Amino acid sequence: MLEMETEDLHALDPARIYPTYVGSNQLSPFHQCYANEQTVLRIAAGRFFAHYNGDDPTAGYWALREQAALYDVPERPVEISGSGSVRFLEQILARRVADMAIDRGRYALACTHQGGIFMDGILFRLAEDRFWFVHPDGDLDTWLLAHSHAFDVTVSDPHSRVLQLQGPKSLEIMHAASNGQIDESLKYFHSGFFHLGGQRVYVSRTGWTGELGFEIYTLGDRTDCPRLWDHLMAKGTPLGMVFSSMQSMNARRIEAGIFDSGSDFDSTMTPFEAGLGRFIDLEKDNFIGRQALKAATPGTRLYGLRCNSTTPCAGDVIFVGATPVGKVTTGAQSPYQKCGIGYVRFDSPGEWPGKTLDLMSSRAGMVSCEIVDLPFFDRDKRLPRGLPLKDELNKRNSSSRMNAGSSQRTEHLS
């Protein structure tokens, strides 16, 4: 093979690299509102987002826990509309759709014909025959189109970009930003059209953090995104709101037991193996994967882990003695619990919680870790409902803020 110097490989010029897949690589319309020379972008659902923005992830985490944080996220709504939309979605999703009220959201799974998890997301009912399925990544459009031939439905892109405003001050901020339209009557997983700074947007009381929070959906070209951003900043900054990159959100979503489709679980796992069996309605007729799920072996393979010695990383291996039994799917440092946390996907179901096992860490070598049930705390989801925690975890030492130095910034970038 002819050897060439790197500078001679003109195909490495970004201007000469073109996507060959069906999809997109869209820069956020909010990008210029926060980007700087330290910004590191990643891509999901065909959309770039700020993985790191020169910010301190620990400071962003505590803003999220104690005031509010604003995130520019890549999740993407797909619209399903038409007279056959309910029947179509009943076939696609493993959770019942027909009984949803308008302006409500519902977490739902789409399964493969073999019973694996194809995708998760939140389904919103905007009108009687109009839905948005908001998904994190993957070929949802192709999947929907491939199964839509027998239904009177239209699958389309509403060109909506999503902001998440999360944290205990988020309701106060949204109340101010909506000129009083949004208040306590907008309950958890409720949604609707509202005006923020004179612009009509779709808002849901949902999020990816386990905190009280809202998601704000733009309406394509009808939304002036920089103006919306400035409006939210003007209302939120006096209350301690900050813009934060994905790293502070990732630590909090792990604590909350929220999974990332494609990395924490994928189509090789059933909902039961992922601990998501409560979102499967086997009484429904004829949804994709039903027969396989009825015959599936019960048992959970996905659990949490705590590690006092290091921060777990995706790919780290869990051992029982000399035998590998599972792999870490994601990890982060938890400022709240003052230890490393993550998820482990075991090779087979078992009574894993409560066990102390060995973790072969790419950072620290062989260390001990504890396997735990999920979520790490707030099992009753009191925080996103605007209720205080009842247990001792609501009390923390204020000095914990100071214990996560700048060295963790580089660690979180891996």
C-alpha distance (Angstrom), angle and dihedral (degrees) to the residues before:
residue distance angle dihedral
M1 . . .
L2 3.79 . .
E3 3.80 111.0 .
M4 3.79 117.3 -138.1
E5 3.75 134.7 -176.2
T6 3.81 114.7 -110.3
E7 3.79 92.6 -116.6
D8 3.82 88.9 58.6
L9 3.80 92.1 58.3
H10 3.79 97.2 92.9
A11 3.81 90.8 175.4
L12 3.81 87.4 73.4
D13 3.79 88.8 67.9
P14 3.84 103.6 111.5
A15 3.79 89.0 -136.6
R16 3.81 87.7 63.6
I17 3.80 97.2 48.6
Y18 3.78 113.8 94.2
P19 3.81 129.9 -180.0
T20 3.80 113.4 -108.7
Y21 3.79 96.4 -172.0
V22 3.79 130.5 87.7
G23 3.77 103.8 -100.7
S24 3.75 140.6 56.1
N25 3.79 144.5 -95.2
Q26 3.77 102.0 -143.1
L27 3.77 123.8 -176.2
S28 3.78 110.5 -137.0
P29 3.81 117.1 -101.6
F30 3.83 84.4 -134.5
H31 3.82 93.5 53.1
Q32 3.80 96.9 101.9
C33 3.79 90.3 50.4
Y34 3.80 92.6 71.8
A35 3.84 112.2 4.5
N36 3.81 119.4 121.3
E37 3.80 139.0 164.4
Q38 3.82 91.1 -77.1
T39 3.81 97.0 51.8
V40 3.81 115.3 126.9
L41 3.80 115.0 -165.1
R42 3.78 130.2 -156.6
I43 3.79 128.8 -177.1
A44 3.80 133.5 -128.5
A45 3.80 131.1 158.7
G46 3.81 86.5 10.7
R47 3.80 91.1 -61.9
F48 3.79 132.4 111.4
F49 3.79 118.3 -130.4
A50 3.80 136.1 177.0
H51 3.79 108.9 -92.6
Y52 3.81 88.9 171.7
N53 3.78 129.7 4.2
G54 3.78 104.6 -179.8
D55 3.80 88.5 -86.4
D56 3.81 129.5 130.7
P57 3.83 106.4 -106.1
T58 3.80 91.6 -154.7
A59 3.81 92.6 53.3
G60 3.81 88.7 47.5
Y61 3.79 89.8 49.9
W62 3.79 93.3 53.7
A63 3.80 91.5 45.2
L64 3.80 86.9 54.4
R65 3.81 92.2 48.6
E66 3.80 98.2 42.5
Q67 3.82 109.4 23.0
A68 3.82 121.1 -0.6
A69 3.78 141.9 -68.5
L70 3.79 129.7 -155.2
Y71 3.82 118.9 -144.4
D72 3.80 131.6 -170.6
V73 3.81 100.9 -146.2
P74 3.83 132.4 -171.9
E75 3.81 99.8 -137.2
R76 3.80 110.5 128.8
P77 3.80 132.1 -149.7
V78 3.81 119.7 -138.4
E79 3.80 116.4 -162.6
I80 3.82 122.1 -135.1
S81 3.78 113.6 -172.7
G82 3.79 140.7 159.6
S83 3.78 139.0 78.7
G84 3.80 92.0 -67.9
S85 3.78 96.4 48.8
V86 3.82 96.8 105.4
R87 3.81 94.2 49.1
F88 3.79 90.2 44.9
L89 3.80 94.0 51.1
E90 3.80 91.0 46.3
Q91 3.80 86.4 60.9
I92 3.81 95.2 44.4
L93 3.81 100.2 43.7
A94 3.79 128.7 57.8
R95 3.81 92.1 -143.1
R96 3.80 126.7 72.7
V97 3.81 116.0 -93.2
A98 3.83 107.6 173.9
D99 3.81 94.1 74.9
M100 3.81 94.7 54.3
A101 3.78 115.7 118.8
I102 3.80 121.6 -134.7
D103 3.82 112.5 -91.7
R104 3.79 93.3 26.3
G105 3.78 131.4 116.4
R106 3.79 129.6 -147.2
Y107 3.80 130.4 -170.8
A108 3.79 108.3 -126.9
L109 3.80 142.8 172.3
A110 3.78 130.0 -137.9
C111 3.80 111.4 -153.4
T112 3.77 134.0 -161.6
H113 3.78 121.6 -116.0
Q114 3.82 86.8 -101.2
G115 3.82 91.9 56.7
G116 3.80 98.0 -104.0
I117 3.80 122.0 134.1
F118 3.78 108.3 -96.7
M119 3.79 95.9 176.3
D120 3.78 144.0 -23.0
G121 3.78 128.8 -150.5
I122 3.77 146.1 129.6
L123 3.79 120.3 -77.5
F124 3.82 116.0 -150.3
R125 3.78 124.1 -167.4
L126 3.80 107.2 -145.0
A127 3.82 95.5 170.8
E128 3.79 139.2 -9.6
D129 3.82 92.9 -78.1
R130 3.80 101.2 17.9
F131 3.80 125.9 86.6
W132 3.79 138.6 167.4
F133 3.79 120.1 -150.2
V134 3.80 107.1 -161.2
H135 3.79 111.1 -156.8
P136 3.82 134.7 178.6
D137 3.82 101.6 -138.5
G138 3.80 143.7 -32.5
D139 3.78 140.8 75.2
L140 3.79 98.2 -54.2
D141 3.81 95.3 143.9
T142 3.81 92.1 55.0
W143 3.81 92.1 46.6
L144 3.81 92.2 50.9
L145 3.80 93.8 46.2
A146 3.80 91.7 48.1
H147 3.82 91.1 57.3
S148 3.81 99.8 36.8
H149 3.82 100.5 80.6
A150 3.83 95.7 101.9
F151 3.81 96.1 45.7
D152 3.79 136.3 76.3
V153 3.80 94.4 -123.3
T154 3.77 139.0 126.4
V155 3.80 120.2 -146.7
S156 3.80 111.3 -157.3
D157 3.79 144.5 157.6
P158 3.84 114.0 -112.5
H159 3.85 88.6 -165.5
S160 3.78 91.0 -129.5
R161 3.80 121.1 162.5
V162 3.79 117.3 -157.5
L163 3.79 132.9 -135.2
Q164 3.78 122.3 -173.4
L165 3.79 118.9 -150.7
Q166 3.80 106.3 -170.3
G167 3.78 137.0 172.5
P168 3.82 141.0 68.7
K169 3.83 92.8 -69.8
S170 3.83 92.8 50.5
L171 3.80 94.8 96.0
E172 3.79 91.9 51.5
I173 3.81 90.1 48.8
M174 3.80 93.9 47.8
H175 3.80 90.6 47.0
A176 3.80 89.5 55.8
A177 3.81 94.2 40.9
S178 3.82 91.8 51.9
N179 3.80 94.1 45.8
G180 3.80 89.4 -115.1
Q181 3.82 97.9 -46.3
I182 3.79 93.5 115.1
D183 3.79 115.3 59.6
E184 3.82 141.1 137.3
S185 3.81 90.7 -58.8
L186 3.82 88.9 75.7
K187 3.80 95.8 84.3
Y188 3.80 131.1 -165.1
F189 3.84 109.7 -61.1
H190 3.82 91.4 8.6
S191 3.80 118.4 126.2
G192 3.79 144.9 173.7
F193 3.79 148.5 147.9
F194 3.80 115.5 -68.1
H195 3.79 138.6 164.3
L196 3.81 119.0 -113.5
G197 3.77 113.3 -173.4
G198 3.80 90.4 -18.0
Q199 3.82 94.7 -50.3
R200 3.79 123.2 112.9
V201 3.82 113.6 -128.5
Y202 3.79 137.7 158.1
V203 3.81 114.7 -108.1
S204 3.79 130.6 -170.1
R205 3.77 130.5 -176.4
T206 3.78 94.5 -126.9
G207 3.78 138.3 98.6
W208 3.79 148.7 161.0
T209 3.80 98.5 -105.2
G210 3.80 111.2 68.8
E211 3.81 88.7 -119.7
L212 3.78 131.2 108.4
G213 3.77 103.3 -80.1
F214 3.78 153.6 135.0
E215 3.78 138.5 -129.6
I216 3.79 118.6 -142.0
Y217 3.81 117.7 -155.0
T218 3.78 119.1 -161.1
L219 3.81 120.7 -143.3
G220 3.79 103.0 -129.0
D221 3.79 117.7 -106.1
R222 3.79 90.6 -7.2
T223 3.82 89.8 74.0
D224 3.79 121.9 77.8
C225 3.80 95.4 -149.0
P226 3.82 100.0 -168.9
R227 3.81 89.6 50.0
L228 3.81 90.7 49.6
W229 3.81 90.0 49.0
D230 3.80 92.8 50.6
H231 3.79 90.6 48.5
L232 3.81 92.8 52.9
M233 3.79 91.6 45.8
A234 3.79 91.5 50.4
K235 3.81 91.3 53.1
G236 3.79 97.5 37.9
T237 3.80 106.2 40.5
P238 3.84 95.0 68.6
L239 3.82 87.5 55.5
G240 3.80 93.9 52.0
M241 3.81 98.9 -95.5
V242 3.81 116.3 155.8
F243 3.78 134.5 -176.0
S244 3.78 108.7 -113.4
S245 3.79 134.7 -174.2
M246 3.79 124.9 -125.1
Q247 3.80 96.3 -87.0
S248 3.80 96.8 76.3
M249 3.80 89.6 45.7
N250 3.80 91.3 49.8
A251 3.81 93.1 55.1
R252 3.80 91.5 49.7
R253 3.80 95.9 45.3
I254 3.83 89.8 53.5
E255 3.81 89.9 52.7
A256 3.81 87.9 50.3
G257 3.81 93.8 50.9
I258 3.81 93.5 -117.1
F259 3.81 113.9 154.3
D260 3.79 131.8 -142.9
S261 3.79 112.3 -133.7
G262 3.79 112.1 -124.6
S263 3.79 96.8 19.4
D264 3.81 106.8 46.9
F265 3.79 93.1 30.5
D266 3.79 134.4 4.0
S267 3.79 141.3 171.8
T268 3.83 91.5 -65.9
M269 3.82 89.3 69.5
T270 3.78 128.9 68.9
P271 3.81 119.9 -137.9
F272 3.81 88.0 -108.3
E273 3.81 91.6 56.6
A274 3.81 89.5 50.4
G275 3.81 91.8 50.3
L276 3.81 91.0 -111.9
G277 3.79 99.0 114.1
R278 3.81 91.7 119.7
F279 3.81 88.2 71.2
I280 3.83 93.2 58.3
D281 3.79 117.7 91.9
L282 3.80 105.2 -163.1
E283 3.82 89.1 177.7
K284 3.80 87.9 71.7
D285 3.79 115.5 96.1
N286 3.78 125.3 -122.1
F287 3.79 104.3 -10.2
I288 3.78 113.8 154.3
G289 3.79 110.3 -85.5
R290 3.82 96.6 15.6
Q291 3.79 97.0 122.5
A292 3.79 92.5 46.8
L293 3.80 91.5 48.2
K294 3.80 92.4 49.5
A295 3.80 87.8 57.3
A296 3.82 95.7 40.4
T297 3.79 121.4 119.2
P298 3.80 111.0 -114.4
G299 3.78 121.7 -125.4
T300 3.80 139.0 104.3
R301 3.81 124.5 -110.2
L302 3.83 101.4 172.4
Y303 3.81 118.7 80.6
G304 3.77 141.6 149.9
L305 3.78 127.4 -102.3
R306 3.78 134.5 -158.3
C307 3.77 122.9 -155.1
N308 3.81 125.1 -176.2
S309 3.81 94.6 -172.2
T310 3.80 103.4 55.3
T311 3.79 146.8 -12.8
P312 3.83 111.2 -86.6
C313 3.81 116.4 -123.6
A314 3.79 131.6 -154.3
G315 3.79 107.5 -91.1
D316 3.81 96.6 28.4
V317 3.81 109.5 136.8
I318 3.82 127.6 -126.9
F319 3.80 117.2 -144.3
V320 3.79 137.5 -164.6
G321 3.78 100.6 -159.0
A322 3.81 105.7 -48.0
T323 3.82 93.7 -23.6
P324 3.82 120.7 98.1
V325 3.81 109.5 -135.7
G326 3.81 105.2 169.8
K327 3.79 149.3 -11.5
V328 3.77 134.9 -119.0
T329 3.82 112.5 -112.7
T330 3.81 98.1 -170.8
G331 3.78 140.3 -9.5
A332 3.80 143.6 -174.0
Q333 3.77 141.9 168.5
S334 3.79 111.8 -97.6
P335 3.82 111.9 -145.0
Y336 3.82 88.4 -170.1
Q337 3.80 96.5 54.3
K338 3.82 94.5 29.9
C339 3.80 94.6 -132.5
G340 3.77 142.9 80.3
I341 3.79 115.5 -81.2
G342 3.78 135.8 -177.5
Y343 3.77 147.4 135.0
V344 3.77 127.4 -83.6
R345 3.79 123.7 -158.6
F346 3.78 108.4 -152.2
D347 3.80 122.4 -149.4
S348 3.79 90.5 -125.0
P349 3.82 137.5 11.3
G350 3.77 118.4 -91.6
E351 3.78 147.5 139.0
W352 3.78 91.7 -75.6
P353 3.85 103.3 146.8
G354 3.80 113.4 100.0
K355 3.80 94.2 25.7
T356 3.80 123.6 121.5
L357 3.80 109.2 -140.3
D358 3.78 138.5 172.0
L359 3.79 120.7 -95.4
M360 3.81 119.7 -159.7
S361 3.78 97.6 -148.7
S362 3.78 121.8 -161.7
R363 3.81 86.4 -146.3
A364 3.80 104.7 41.2
G365 3.79 109.8 15.2
M366 3.80 120.2 -126.9
V367 3.80 112.8 -0.9
S368 3.79 136.6 155.6
C369 3.80 124.9 -100.8
E370 3.78 136.2 -179.4
I371 3.81 121.0 -129.9
V372 3.82 113.7 -138.1
D373 3.77 140.6 179.4
L374 3.78 118.6 -104.6
P375 2.95 137.9 -73.8
F376 3.78 102.0 39.0
F377 3.81 89.8 -138.7
D378 3.82 141.7 -15.1
R379 3.79 94.8 53.3
D380 3.81 91.2 172.6
K381 3.83 92.7 54.4
R382 3.77 91.8 -122.9
L383 3.80 94.7 152.9
P384 3.84 98.1 59.4
R385 3.80 87.4 46.6
G386 3.80 89.8 56.4
L387 3.81 95.1 -108.8
P388 3.82 125.9 129.7
L389 3.77 121.9 -110.5
K390 3.79 113.8 -100.4
D391 3.80 100.4 -156.3
E392 3.76 134.4 77.0
L393 3.80 91.8 -94.2
N394 3.79 87.2 79.8
K395 3.80 86.6 73.5
R396 3.78 117.6 72.2
N397 3.76 137.7 165.5
S398 3.80 108.3 -103.0
S399 3.79 89.2 -142.8
S400 3.82 89.1 71.7
R401 3.80 87.5 84.9
M402 3.76 89.6 65.4
N403 3.79 97.2 49.1
A404 3.80 97.8 73.0
G405 3.78 104.5 76.1
S406 3.76 129.2 -171.1
S407 3.83 89.7 -85.6
Q408 3.80 87.7 78.1
R409 3.78 91.4 61.4
T410 3.79 91.7 69.4
E411 3.80 91.6 41.7
H412 3.80 91.6 56.0
L413 3.79 91.9 52.9
S414 3.81 92.1 70.7
